[in-house]
Amino acid sequence: MPKGSLGLRQARRNEIISACEQLYQTMCFREITLKEIGQTTSFTRTSIYNYFQTKEEIFLALLKNEYELWIEELQTVMDENERLDKAAFAEKIALSLEHRKQLLKIMSMNMYDIEENSRMESLVELKETYGKVLQIFAELLDKFFPAMSAEEHKNLIYQFFPFIYGIYPHTTVTDRQREAMEKAGVNYTYMSIREITGNCLMRLLPDK
């Protein structure tokens, strides 16, 4: 472990994560390497190993940050005094995910391989944050849909959260992908993150 205070260590980790996020704007996961990340930071590839063992661990940390930002937005919904009906609640959640396009993009990758190539401590940190997402979502259901049973809560969460992993590829397409669909004769209706998420929740949420 490198010398220095915890604050300095975290600042260096954040610099590496930010560099990875910057590269991910224009490059795909396969193209990004520790060498590329090092060239975007003040670190060499070797020194990055003091903080992350693999690029997969960096992506896990980036995903963790995105979850934390989503939690903050969900918390603002929780703190609102107004009562939300089914349509208004669905709209709030849909907007919160529309603001987290990076989160959805990472989730659309092969998380199985990413998690397998990360140390247990990194994976546990991510799962702890994911657990907080599930917790606040359950609390939101308790607040705005108090008549729902525990079983109904569980069923909704276990349908909605797997659905989230497929939002990005169904709402964000390249010109090449669109051209291929047209040549294949597939008449596909493209929807926004807000639309597809809101429609899903309107089907999952109870009327009262």
C-alpha distance (Angstrom), angle and dihedral (degrees) to the residues before:
residue distance angle dihedral
M1 . . .
P2 3.81 . .
K3 3.77 120.4 .
G4 3.79 121.5 -106.2
S5 3.76 140.9 78.3
L6 3.78 122.8 -54.7
G7 3.80 88.2 -110.8
L8 3.80 92.1 55.2
R9 3.78 91.6 45.8
Q10 3.80 91.2 51.8
A11 3.80 91.2 47.8
R12 3.80 89.9 54.1
R13 3.80 91.4 47.5
N14 3.80 89.3 50.7
E15 3.80 91.0 51.5
I16 3.80 90.1 54.8
I17 3.80 92.7 45.9
S18 3.81 91.3 48.8
A19 3.80 90.7 50.5
C20 3.80 90.3 52.2
E21 3.80 90.4 48.7
Q22 3.81 90.6 50.5
L23 3.80 92.3 51.4
Y24 3.81 91.0 46.8
Q25 3.79 89.2 63.1
T26 3.81 91.2 70.4
M27 3.81 105.8 14.2
C28 3.78 133.8 59.6
F29 3.79 123.3 -120.6
R30 3.82 92.9 -102.5
E31 3.82 92.4 55.2
I32 3.79 95.9 50.6
T33 3.81 114.2 91.6
L34 3.79 134.6 173.9
K35 3.80 86.9 -108.0
E36 3.83 90.7 56.1
I37 3.80 90.3 47.7
G38 3.79 91.2 48.8
Q39 3.80 91.1 52.8
T40 3.81 89.2 55.5
T41 3.82 93.0 51.4
S42 3.79 138.5 44.0
F43 3.81 89.0 -99.3
T44 3.76 133.5 95.8
R45 3.78 118.4 -133.3
T46 3.81 88.8 -106.6
S47 3.80 93.9 53.0
I48 3.82 91.3 50.9
Y49 3.81 86.6 66.8
N50 3.81 87.5 69.0
Y51 3.79 87.7 69.3
F52 3.82 107.1 22.4
Q53 3.78 129.2 22.8
T54 3.80 96.4 -158.7
K55 3.79 138.8 13.4
E56 3.81 86.4 -112.9
E57 3.80 88.8 65.5
I58 3.80 89.5 53.8
F59 3.79 90.3 52.9
L60 3.81 89.8 48.9
A61 3.81 88.8 54.0
L62 3.80 90.3 48.2
L63 3.80 90.1 50.2
K64 3.81 89.9 49.1
N65 3.81 90.0 53.6
E66 3.79 90.6 50.0
Y67 3.80 91.2 50.6
E68 3.80 89.6 51.6
L69 3.81 91.2 52.4
W70 3.81 89.8 49.7
I71 3.82 90.0 49.9
E72 3.81 89.1 54.4
E73 3.79 91.1 54.0
L74 3.80 92.6 45.7
Q75 3.79 88.2 50.8
T76 3.81 90.5 56.9
V77 3.81 88.0 55.7
M78 3.81 88.9 49.7
D79 3.80 91.9 50.8
E80 3.81 94.9 52.4
N81 3.79 114.4 110.0
E82 3.80 96.2 -148.5
R83 3.77 121.4 95.9
L84 3.77 113.5 -119.1
D85 3.77 123.7 -148.0
K86 3.79 122.9 -150.2
A87 3.81 95.9 -84.4
A88 3.81 94.7 44.4
F89 3.81 92.4 47.9
A90 3.80 92.2 48.6
E91 3.81 89.3 50.4
K92 3.82 92.8 50.7
I93 3.79 93.0 51.3
A94 3.80 92.1 43.4
L95 3.79 91.0 53.0
S96 3.80 91.7 47.5
L97 3.81 89.8 57.3
E98 3.79 93.1 43.1
H99 3.81 85.6 60.3
R100 3.82 90.6 52.3
K101 3.80 101.9 58.9
Q102 3.81 90.6 142.1
L103 3.80 89.9 56.4
L104 3.79 91.6 52.5
K105 3.79 92.2 45.8
I106 3.80 92.9 55.2
M107 3.80 91.9 44.3
S108 3.79 89.9 55.2
M109 3.82 91.1 63.1
N110 3.80 125.3 89.4
M111 3.79 96.6 -77.7
Y112 3.80 91.7 176.6
D113 3.81 92.9 66.9
I114 3.80 93.2 38.9
E115 3.78 91.9 54.3
E116 3.80 92.6 44.2
N117 3.83 89.6 56.1
S118 3.79 94.7 51.9
R119 3.79 130.6 83.2
M120 3.79 118.1 -103.1
E121 3.82 92.5 -113.2
S122 3.80 90.9 57.2
L123 3.77 91.6 46.4
V124 3.80 92.5 49.5
E125 3.82 91.2 51.7
L126 3.79 89.8 53.7
K127 3.80 93.6 46.7
E128 3.80 91.3 50.1
T129 3.79 90.0 55.9
Y130 3.81 91.3 44.5
G131 3.79 87.8 52.8
K132 3.81 89.1 55.7
V133 3.81 89.4 53.3
L134 3.79 90.8 53.3
Q135 3.80 90.7 46.3
I136 3.80 96.5 52.6
F137 3.80 91.2 43.9
A138 3.81 89.3 53.8
E139 3.82 89.4 48.3
L140 3.80 90.0 52.1
L141 3.80 89.8 53.6
D142 3.82 89.7 48.9
K143 3.79 91.2 52.0
F144 3.79 100.9 44.5
F145 3.82 100.7 27.7
P146 3.82 104.8 33.9
A147 3.80 92.7 160.5
M148 3.80 91.7 65.9
S149 3.79 115.1 106.9
A150 3.79 124.3 -131.1
E151 3.80 88.8 -106.2
E152 3.82 91.2 52.6
H153 3.82 89.2 49.8
K154 3.77 91.5 52.5
N155 3.80 93.8 46.2
L156 3.81 92.7 50.7
I157 3.81 94.4 47.3
Y158 3.80 93.1 46.9
Q159 3.79 90.3 51.8
F160 3.81 99.1 40.6
F161 3.80 100.5 45.4
P162 3.82 96.3 51.5
F163 3.82 86.1 47.5
I164 3.82 90.0 57.2
Y165 3.81 91.2 64.4
G166 3.79 90.3 64.6
I167 3.80 99.3 45.7
Y168 3.81 98.1 89.9
P169 3.83 99.9 54.0
H170 3.81 90.5 45.1
T171 3.80 94.8 51.0
T172 3.81 104.7 31.4
V173 3.79 116.9 57.1
T174 3.79 133.4 164.8
D175 3.79 123.2 -127.6
R176 3.80 87.7 -108.0
Q177 3.78 92.6 54.3
R178 3.79 91.6 47.1
E179 3.81 90.8 49.7
A180 3.82 91.1 50.6
M181 3.81 90.9 51.9
E182 3.80 90.7 50.8
K183 3.81 92.7 48.3
A184 3.81 89.7 48.2
G185 3.78 89.3 53.9
V186 3.81 93.3 -120.7
N187 3.79 109.6 154.6
Y188 3.80 97.1 -152.3
T189 3.80 123.5 171.7
Y190 3.78 110.1 -141.4
M191 3.80 116.2 -145.7
S192 3.79 133.7 -171.2
I193 3.81 123.3 -110.7
R194 3.78 88.1 -107.5
E195 3.80 93.7 51.5
I196 3.79 98.6 45.3
T197 3.82 93.2 44.5
G198 3.79 94.0 46.2
N199 3.81 92.2 48.8
C200 3.80 91.3 50.8
L201 3.79 93.9 50.3
M202 3.79 92.7 46.4
R203 3.80 87.5 59.6
L204 3.80 95.2 44.9
L205 3.79 101.3 42.5
P206 3.82 122.0 83.4
D207 3.80 119.0 -114.0
K208 3.78 91.5 -119.7
